[in-house]
Amino acid sequence: MALTHKDVRHILDLLDRCGNLETLEIKSGEVSISARRSGAAVAAAGAADGQPEDATSSNGASARATVVTEAPDGVHAVRAPMNGVFYARPSPEDPPFVNAGDEVTSDQPVCLVEAMKLFNSVDAGAVGTVRDILVENGTQVERDQILILIEPKAG
């Protein structure tokens, strides 16, 4: 089953129009689509500890599919400022802005979110250590989705 961008958009539009539907999962052969309305409770066991579960895409590559919207207590969440595409690096040939374990300052850029051909820099928002990057480079993200977790520096 090959899905086009138009097919996926139609599925997401259906989710938007169904006011009482919070999650939608479609599986057909090797293709699996999981969509969740922003603010819906995360039911996946892997997301209970703040870690998104892995899903297998149609080409067999592993991709993170769960949208994380709640951060563990005491951890700063860097959130997507808008719907768009997450980029971990300034350009394909450059190294990532940050990696897990890196020390960051509050005004340090940690990623880009591209929306309508505009690249928006996203700052860390806290001084501390990058605990985890929850989104794969080039992934579509939703507004308020947690992208990066930062362990704040004590003091």
CYANA upper distance limits for C-alpha pairs under 8 A (distance plus 0.5 A):
  1 MET  CA     28 SER  CA      7.57
  1 MET  CA     29 GLY  CA      8.00
  1 MET  CA     31 VAL  CA      7.59
  3 LEU  CA      7 ASP  CA      6.31
  3 LEU  CA      8 VAL  CA      7.33
  4 THR  CA      8 VAL  CA      7.00
  5 HIS  CA      9 ARG  CA      6.62
  6 LYS  CA     10 HIS  CA      6.62
  7 ASP  CA     11 ILE  CA      6.82
  8 VAL  CA     12 LEU  CA      6.74
  9 ARG  CA     13 ASP  CA      6.58
 10 HIS  CA     14 LEU  CA      6.76
 11 ILE  CA     15 LEU  CA      6.94
 12 LEU  CA     16 ASP  CA      6.79
 12 LEU  CA     35 ALA  CA      7.87
 13 ASP  CA     17 ARG  CA      6.75
 14 LEU  CA     18 CYS  CA      6.77
 15 LEU  CA     19 GLY  CA      8.27
 15 LEU  CA     21 LEU  CA      7.16
 15 LEU  CA     22 GLU  CA      8.18
 15 LEU  CA     23 THR  CA      8.31
 15 LEU  CA     24 LEU  CA      7.79
 15 LEU  CA     35 ALA  CA      8.46
 15 LEU  CA     37 ARG  CA      7.94
 16 ASP  CA     37 ARG  CA      8.07
 21 LEU  CA     37 ARG  CA      8.43
 22 GLU  CA     36 ARG  CA      6.32
 22 GLU  CA     37 ARG  CA      5.68
 22 GLU  CA     40 ALA  CA      6.24
 23 THR  CA     34 SER  CA      7.97
 23 THR  CA     35 ALA  CA      6.23
 23 THR  CA     36 ARG  CA      4.83
 23 THR  CA     37 ARG  CA      6.73
 23 THR  CA     40 ALA  CA      7.98
 24 LEU  CA     33 ILE  CA      8.44
 24 LEU  CA     34 SER  CA      6.29
 24 LEU  CA     35 ALA  CA      5.69
 24 LEU  CA     36 ARG  CA      6.87
 25 GLU  CA     32 SER  CA      7.84
 25 GLU  CA     33 ILE  CA      6.12
 25 GLU  CA     34 SER  CA      4.94
 25 GLU  CA     35 ALA  CA      6.92
 26 ILE  CA     32 SER  CA      6.25
 26 ILE  CA     33 ILE  CA      5.58
 26 ILE  CA     34 SER  CA      6.99
 27 LYS  CA     31 VAL  CA      6.32
 27 LYS  CA     32 SER  CA      4.94
 27 LYS  CA     33 ILE  CA      6.91
 28 SER  CA     32 SER  CA      6.98
 30 GLU  CA     56 THR  CA      8.30
 30 GLU  CA     57 SER  CA      7.78
 30 GLU  CA     58 SER  CA      5.96
 30 GLU  CA     60 GLY  CA      8.43
 31 VAL  CA     56 THR  CA      8.33
 31 VAL  CA     57 SER  CA      6.65
 31 VAL  CA     58 SER  CA      5.27
 32 SER  CA     55 ALA  CA      8.23
 32 SER  CA     56 THR  CA      7.86
 32 SER  CA     57 SER  CA      7.20
 32 SER  CA     58 SER  CA      7.88
 34 SER  CA     65 ALA  CA      7.41
 34 SER  CA     66 THR  CA      8.16
 36 ARG  CA     40 ALA  CA      7.12
 36 ARG  CA     67 VAL  CA      7.99
 38 SER  CA     69 THR  CA      8.41
 38 SER  CA    142 GLU  CA      8.27
 39 GLY  CA     69 THR  CA      7.78
 42 VAL  CA     47 ALA  CA      7.20
 42 VAL  CA     48 ALA  CA      8.06
 42 VAL  CA     68 VAL  CA      8.11
 43 ALA  CA     47 ALA  CA      7.93
 43 ALA  CA     48 ALA  CA      8.30
 44 ALA  CA     48 ALA  CA      7.40
 44 ALA  CA     53 GLU  CA      7.67
 44 ALA  CA     66 THR  CA      8.34
 45 ALA  CA     53 GLU  CA      8.24
 46 GLY  CA     50 GLY  CA      8.02
 46 GLY  CA     51 GLN  CA      6.28
 46 GLY  CA     52 PRO  CA      6.17
 46 GLY  CA     53 GLU  CA      5.35
 47 ALA  CA     51 GLN  CA      5.30
 47 ALA  CA     52 PRO  CA      5.27
 47 ALA  CA     53 GLU  CA      6.77
 47 ALA  CA     66 THR  CA      7.87
 47 ALA  CA     68 VAL  CA      7.55
 49 ASP  CA     72 PRO  CA      8.02
 50 GLY  CA     68 VAL  CA      7.40
 50 GLY  CA     70 GLU  CA      7.72
 50 GLY  CA     71 ALA  CA      6.81
 50 GLY  CA     72 PRO  CA      6.99
 51 GLN  CA     68 VAL  CA      8.20
 51 GLN  CA    134 LEU  CA      7.67
 52 PRO  CA     64 ARG  CA      6.86
 52 PRO  CA     65 ALA  CA      7.53
 52 PRO  CA     66 THR  CA      5.64
 52 PRO  CA     67 VAL  CA      7.49
 52 PRO  CA     68 VAL  CA      7.10
 52 PRO  CA    134 LEU  CA      7.48
 53 GLU  CA     64 ARG  CA      6.69
 53 GLU  CA     65 ALA  CA      7.21
 53 GLU  CA     66 THR  CA      6.59
 54 ASP  CA     62 SER  CA      7.00
 54 ASP  CA     63 ALA  CA      6.35
 54 ASP  CA     64 ARG  CA      5.18
 54 ASP  CA     65 ALA  CA      6.74
 54 ASP  CA     66 THR  CA      8.23
 55 ALA  CA     62 SER  CA      6.49
 55 ALA  CA     63 ALA  CA      6.04
 55 ALA  CA     64 ARG  CA      6.39
 55 ALA  CA     65 ALA  CA      6.37
 56 THR  CA     60 GLY  CA      6.20
 56 THR  CA     61 ALA  CA      6.40
 56 THR  CA     62 SER  CA      5.30
 56 THR  CA     63 ALA  CA      6.56
 57 SER  CA     61 ALA  CA      6.16
 57 SER  CA     62 SER  CA      6.77
 57 SER  CA     63 ALA  CA      6.98
 63 ALA  CA    136 GLU  CA      7.79
 64 ARG  CA    134 LEU  CA      8.44
 64 ARG  CA    135 VAL  CA      7.35
 64 ARG  CA    136 GLU  CA      7.46
 67 VAL  CA    145 GLN  CA      6.88
 67 VAL  CA    146 ILE  CA      8.10
 68 VAL  CA    134 LEU  CA      8.45
 68 VAL  CA    145 GLN  CA      6.49
 68 VAL  CA    146 ILE  CA      6.11
 69 THR  CA    144 ASP  CA      7.35
 69 THR  CA    145 GLN  CA      5.70
 69 THR  CA    146 ILE  CA      6.01
 70 GLU  CA    146 ILE  CA      7.90
 71 ALA  CA     75 VAL  CA      6.97
 71 ALA  CA     76 HIS  CA      7.78
 71 ALA  CA     77 ALA  CA      6.59
 71 ALA  CA    146 ILE  CA      8.08
 71 ALA  CA    149 LEU  CA      8.03
 74 GLY  CA    151 GLU  CA      7.90
 74 GLY  CA    152 PRO  CA      8.09
 75 VAL  CA    149 LEU  CA      6.95
 75 VAL  CA    150 ILE  CA      6.33
 75 VAL  CA    151 GLU  CA      5.62
 75 VAL  CA    152 PRO  CA      6.98
 76 HIS  CA    126 ALA  CA      7.42
 76 HIS  CA    149 LEU  CA      6.29
 76 HIS  CA    150 ILE  CA      5.51
 76 HIS  CA    151 GLU  CA      6.80
 76 HIS  CA    152 PRO  CA      7.05
 77 ALA  CA    146 ILE  CA      6.40
 77 ALA  CA    147 LEU  CA      7.79
 77 ALA  CA    148 ILE  CA      6.49
 77 ALA  CA    149 LEU  CA      5.33
 77 ALA  CA    150 ILE  CA      6.85
 78 VAL  CA    123 ASP  CA      8.29
 78 VAL  CA    124 ALA  CA      6.68
 78 VAL  CA    125 GLY  CA      7.52
 78 VAL  CA    146 ILE  CA      6.27
 78 VAL  CA    147 LEU  CA      6.17
 78 VAL  CA    148 ILE  CA      5.57
 78 VAL  CA    149 LEU  CA      6.73
 78 VAL  CA    150 ILE  CA      8.04
 79 ARG  CA    143 ARG  CA      7.94
 79 ARG  CA    144 ASP  CA      5.51
 79 ARG  CA    145 GLN  CA      5.80
 79 ARG  CA    146 ILE  CA      4.89
 79 ARG  CA    147 LEU  CA      5.98
 79 ARG  CA    148 ILE  CA      7.72
 80 ALA  CA    113 VAL  CA      7.62
 80 ALA  CA    122 VAL  CA      8.28
 80 ALA  CA    141 VAL  CA      7.49
 80 ALA  CA    142 GLU  CA      7.09
 80 ALA  CA    143 ARG  CA      5.61
 80 ALA  CA    144 ASP  CA      5.50
 80 ALA  CA    145 GLN  CA      5.88
 80 ALA  CA    146 ILE  CA      6.95
 80 ALA  CA    147 LEU  CA      6.96
 81 PRO  CA    113 VAL  CA      8.33
 81 PRO  CA    122 VAL  CA      8.27
 81 PRO  CA    143 ARG  CA      5.96
 81 PRO  CA    144 ASP  CA      6.66
 82 MET  CA    113 VAL  CA      8.15
 82 MET  CA    115 ALA  CA      8.14
 82 MET  CA    141 VAL  CA      8.46
 82 MET  CA    142 GLU  CA      6.81
 82 MET  CA    143 ARG  CA      4.56
 82 MET  CA    144 ASP  CA      7.53
 83 ASN  CA    113 VAL  CA      8.49
 83 ASN  CA    115 ALA  CA      7.30
 83 ASN  CA    140 GLN  CA      7.98
 83 ASN  CA    141 VAL  CA      6.09
 83 ASN  CA    142 GLU  CA      4.82
 83 ASN  CA    143 ARG  CA      5.26
 84 GLY  CA    113 VAL  CA      6.23
 84 GLY  CA    114 GLU  CA      5.71
 84 GLY  CA    115 ALA  CA      5.16
 84 GLY  CA    116 MET  CA      8.37
 84 GLY  CA    140 GLN  CA      6.14
 84 GLY  CA    141 VAL  CA      5.97
 84 GLY  CA    142 GLU  CA      7.18
 84 GLY  CA    143 ARG  CA      8.46
 85 VAL  CA    113 VAL  CA      5.81
 85 VAL  CA    114 GLU  CA      5.55
 85 VAL  CA    115 ALA  CA      7.22
 85 VAL  CA    138 GLY  CA      6.34
 85 VAL  CA    139 THR  CA      5.99
 85 VAL  CA    140 GLN  CA      4.89
 85 VAL  CA    141 VAL  CA      6.29
 86 PHE  CA    111 CYS  CA      7.66
 86 PHE  CA    112 LEU  CA      6.44
 86 PHE  CA    113 VAL  CA      5.23
 86 PHE  CA    114 GLU  CA      7.18
 86 PHE  CA    135 VAL  CA      7.86
 86 PHE  CA    136 GLU  CA      8.05
 86 PHE  CA    137 ASN  CA      6.41
 86 PHE  CA    138 GLY  CA      5.88
 86 PHE  CA    139 THR  CA      5.94
 86 PHE  CA    140 GLN  CA      6.76
 86 PHE  CA    141 VAL  CA      6.86
 87 TYR  CA    111 CYS  CA      6.29
 87 TYR  CA    112 LEU  CA      5.52
 87 TYR  CA    113 VAL  CA      6.66
 87 TYR  CA    114 GLU  CA      8.16
 87 TYR  CA    137 ASN  CA      5.49
 87 TYR  CA    138 GLY  CA      6.01
 87 TYR  CA    139 THR  CA      8.14
 88 ALA  CA     96 PRO  CA      5.77
 88 ALA  CA     97 PHE  CA      6.56
 88 ALA  CA     98 VAL  CA      8.04
 88 ALA  CA    110 VAL  CA      7.78
 88 ALA  CA    111 CYS  CA      5.41
 88 ALA  CA    112 LEU  CA      7.09
 88 ALA  CA    136 GLU  CA      8.28
 88 ALA  CA    137 ASN  CA      5.90
 88 ALA  CA    138 GLY  CA      8.45
 89 ARG  CA     94 ASP  CA      6.65
 89 ARG  CA     95 PRO  CA      6.46
 89 ARG  CA     96 PRO  CA      4.67
 89 ARG  CA     97 PHE  CA      5.84
 89 ARG  CA    111 CYS  CA      6.96
 89 ARG  CA    112 LEU  CA      7.92
 89 ARG  CA    137 ASN  CA      8.42
 90 PRO  CA     94 ASP  CA      6.75
 90 PRO  CA     95 PRO  CA      8.29
 90 PRO  CA     96 PRO  CA      7.74
 90 PRO  CA     97 PHE  CA      7.63
 90 PRO  CA    111 CYS  CA      8.12
 90 PRO  CA    112 LEU  CA      7.76
 97 PHE  CA    109 PRO  CA      7.41
 97 PHE  CA    110 VAL  CA      5.62
 97 PHE  CA    111 CYS  CA      6.58
 98 VAL  CA    102 ASP  CA      6.75
 98 VAL  CA    110 VAL  CA      6.29
 98 VAL  CA    111 CYS  CA      8.36
 98 VAL  CA    130 VAL  CA      8.07
 99 ASN  CA    130 VAL  CA      7.35
 99 ASN  CA    132 ASP  CA      8.42
 99 ASN  CA    133 ILE  CA      7.96
100 ALA  CA    129 THR  CA      8.20
100 ALA  CA    130 VAL  CA      5.46
100 ALA  CA    131 ARG  CA      5.91
100 ALA  CA    132 ASP  CA      5.81
100 ALA  CA    133 ILE  CA      7.18
101 GLY  CA    129 THR  CA      6.25
101 GLY  CA    130 VAL  CA      5.65
101 GLY  CA    131 ARG  CA      6.58
101 GLY  CA    132 ASP  CA      8.49
102 ASP  CA    129 THR  CA      6.02
102 ASP  CA    130 VAL  CA      5.90
103 GLU  CA    127 VAL  CA      8.11
103 GLU  CA    128 GLY  CA      6.11
103 GLU  CA    129 THR  CA      4.92
103 GLU  CA    130 VAL  CA      6.88
104 VAL  CA    108 GLN  CA      6.89
104 VAL  CA    124 ALA  CA      7.39
104 VAL  CA    126 ALA  CA      8.02
104 VAL  CA    127 VAL  CA      6.09
104 VAL  CA    128 GLY  CA      6.02
104 VAL  CA    129 THR  CA      6.55
104 VAL  CA    130 VAL  CA      7.61
105 THR  CA    124 ALA  CA      7.18
105 THR  CA    125 GLY  CA      8.00
105 THR  CA    126 ALA  CA      6.64
105 THR  CA    127 VAL  CA      4.90
105 THR  CA    128 GLY  CA      7.25
106 SER  CA    123 ASP  CA      7.12
106 SER  CA    124 ALA  CA      5.51
106 SER  CA    125 GLY  CA      4.66
106 SER  CA    126 ALA  CA      4.55
106 SER  CA    127 VAL  CA      5.46
107 ASP  CA    123 ASP  CA      5.84
107 ASP  CA    124 ALA  CA      6.63
107 ASP  CA    125 GLY  CA      6.62
107 ASP  CA    126 ALA  CA      8.18
108 GLN  CA    123 ASP  CA      5.65
108 GLN  CA    124 ALA  CA      6.18
108 GLN  CA    125 GLY  CA      8.29
109 PRO  CA    121 SER  CA      6.64
109 PRO  CA    122 VAL  CA      5.94
109 PRO  CA    123 ASP  CA      4.64
109 PRO  CA    124 ALA  CA      6.67
110 VAL  CA    121 SER  CA      8.19
110 VAL  CA    122 VAL  CA      6.49
110 VAL  CA    123 ASP  CA      6.04
110 VAL  CA    124 ALA  CA      6.29
111 CYS  CA    121 SER  CA      6.64
111 CYS  CA    122 VAL  CA      5.95
111 CYS  CA    123 ASP  CA      7.83
112 LEU  CA    119 PHE  CA      6.58
112 LEU  CA    120 ASN  CA      5.86
112 LEU  CA    121 SER  CA      5.12
112 LEU  CA    122 VAL  CA      6.24
113 VAL  CA    119 PHE  CA      6.28
113 VAL  CA    120 ASN  CA      5.68
113 VAL  CA    121 SER  CA      7.13
113 VAL  CA    122 VAL  CA      7.72
114 GLU  CA    118 LEU  CA      5.88
114 GLU  CA    119 PHE  CA      4.82
114 GLU  CA    120 ASN  CA      6.49
115 ALA  CA    119 PHE  CA      7.13
115 ALA  CA    120 ASN  CA      8.27
124 ALA  CA    150 ILE  CA      8.33
126 ALA  CA    150 ILE  CA      7.87
126 ALA  CA    152 PRO  CA      6.92
127 VAL  CA    152 PRO  CA      6.26
127 VAL  CA    153 LYS  CA      6.38
128 GLY  CA    150 ILE  CA      6.62
128 GLY  CA    151 GLU  CA      5.92
128 GLY  CA    152 PRO  CA      4.73
128 GLY  CA    153 LYS  CA      4.88
129 THR  CA    150 ILE  CA      5.95
129 THR  CA    151 GLU  CA      5.63
129 THR  CA    152 PRO  CA      7.03
129 THR  CA    153 LYS  CA      7.62
130 VAL  CA    148 ILE  CA      7.79
130 VAL  CA    149 LEU  CA      6.60
130 VAL  CA    150 ILE  CA      4.95
130 VAL  CA    151 GLU  CA      6.77
131 ARG  CA    148 ILE  CA      8.10
131 ARG  CA    149 LEU  CA      5.84
131 ARG  CA    150 ILE  CA      5.65
131 ARG  CA    151 GLU  CA      6.39
132 ASP  CA    148 ILE  CA      6.29
132 ASP  CA    149 LEU  CA      5.72
132 ASP  CA    150 ILE  CA      7.69
133 ILE  CA    147 LEU  CA      6.64
133 ILE  CA    148 ILE  CA      4.97
133 ILE  CA    149 LEU  CA      6.96
134 LEU  CA    146 ILE  CA      7.69
134 LEU  CA    147 LEU  CA      5.80
134 LEU  CA    148 ILE  CA      6.22
134 LEU  CA    149 LEU  CA      8.16
135 VAL  CA    139 THR  CA      7.24
135 VAL  CA    147 LEU  CA      6.16
135 VAL  CA    148 ILE  CA      8.11
141 VAL  CA    145 GLN  CA      7.10
